């Protein structure tokens, strides 16, 4: 273990550890020499458990038993990554989001505060809604944001709650993840990235079906999102753990919006195929809650000292398709 890791000799907690980003983070920390990991999640989903095969950790704790377990064992913890959440944007029962994304997060925050443990937690670009107030991670706009779905609302409610706290962990960062894609999302089904869906449609039908635009000012396929490869997420999480700059909310995208048409063409290119795209009506249950544009303002993270380049859309998708999806490999 290198000198940069030496100060983290006690355990590191990762919630959502069997999920997409959480399990990739477990693997990334393993590669950095950490096996002193406490994994927290609801471990009943067999598909998710494949994300953890071959990974090294100290313990797996069921999500709803975690705080009881902390009381029973009083483990020495150096850092907490609170990645776990209910991320389904089509789940409209707000009580589910309130429990998992707000109340559970408040308990994590309070524990880290009392125990003096640094914390990185997952917020979301879904907090920005239709982008009426832009996509700046400035704390001043958090109370004015209008998310478009219960998931985004719950994430913003926690961000707002954090701002009212007089007591806080010694370091904390809330990461507003934009559109994340990459390995270990096999279990996500409908909520998997458009790259994952495109790959499977190409394999099955040699065509990708994209949602039509339901706005006259946006052409079909030209809806724009800030797509970020999960490996960039992992590098930023690790950098924050090691360097602990100024606490606060941080956007985590590439800073460059790209179209769904570009994304699909890159997926076809990863399979060495010519693109073929059909446009279909967007499901009515998401039509009024759909973000047509997202683009992270990344200056705060850059000013904090993070200077690594992010994967381009083409480079990230090419690696994802060739090295993971084709072989169904895990990160």
Secondary structure as GFF3:
##gff-version 3
##sequence-region A 1 331
A	DSSP	three_ten_helix	3	5	.	.	.	ID=ss1
A	DSSP	beta_strand	11	15	.	.	.	ID=ss2
A	DSSP	alpha_helix	20	31	.	.	.	ID=ss3
A	DSSP	beta_strand	37	41	.	.	.	ID=ss4
A	DSSP	alpha_helix	46	49	.	.	.	ID=ss5
A	DSSP	three_ten_helix	50	52	.	.	.	ID=ss6
A	DSSP	beta_strand	59	62	.	.	.	ID=ss7
A	DSSP	three_ten_helix	63	65	.	.	.	ID=ss8
A	DSSP	alpha_helix	66	73	.	.	.	ID=ss9
A	DSSP	beta_strand	77	82	.	.	.	ID=ss10
A	DSSP	alpha_helix	94	97	.	.	.	ID=ss11
A	DSSP	pi_helix	98	103	.	.	.	ID=ss12
A	DSSP	alpha_helix	104	115	.	.	.	ID=ss13
A	DSSP	beta_strand	118	124	.	.	.	ID=ss14
A	DSSP	three_ten_helix	125	128	.	.	.	ID=ss15
A	DSSP	three_ten_helix	139	144	.	.	.	ID=ss16
A	DSSP	alpha_helix	150	163	.	.	.	ID=ss17
A	DSSP	beta_strand	172	177	.	.	.	ID=ss18
A	DSSP	beta_strand	179	181	.	.	.	ID=ss19
A	DSSP	three_ten_helix	186	191	.	.	.	ID=ss20
A	DSSP	alpha_helix	194	205	.	.	.	ID=ss21
A	DSSP	beta_strand	208	211	.	.	.	ID=ss22
A	DSSP	beta_strand	224	225	.	.	.	ID=ss23
A	DSSP	beta_strand	227	229	.	.	.	ID=ss24
A	DSSP	alpha_helix	230	243	.	.	.	ID=ss25
A	DSSP	beta_strand	248	252	.	.	.	ID=ss26
A	DSSP	beta_strand	258	259	.	.	.	ID=ss27
A	DSSP	alpha_helix	260	270	.	.	.	ID=ss28
A	DSSP	beta_strand	277	280	.	.	.	ID=ss29
A	DSSP	alpha_helix	284	287	.	.	.	ID=ss30
A	DSSP	alpha_helix	299	304	.	.	.	ID=ss31
A	DSSP	alpha_helix	313	320	.	.	.	ID=ss32
A	DSSP	pi_helix	321	325	.	.	.	ID=ss33
###
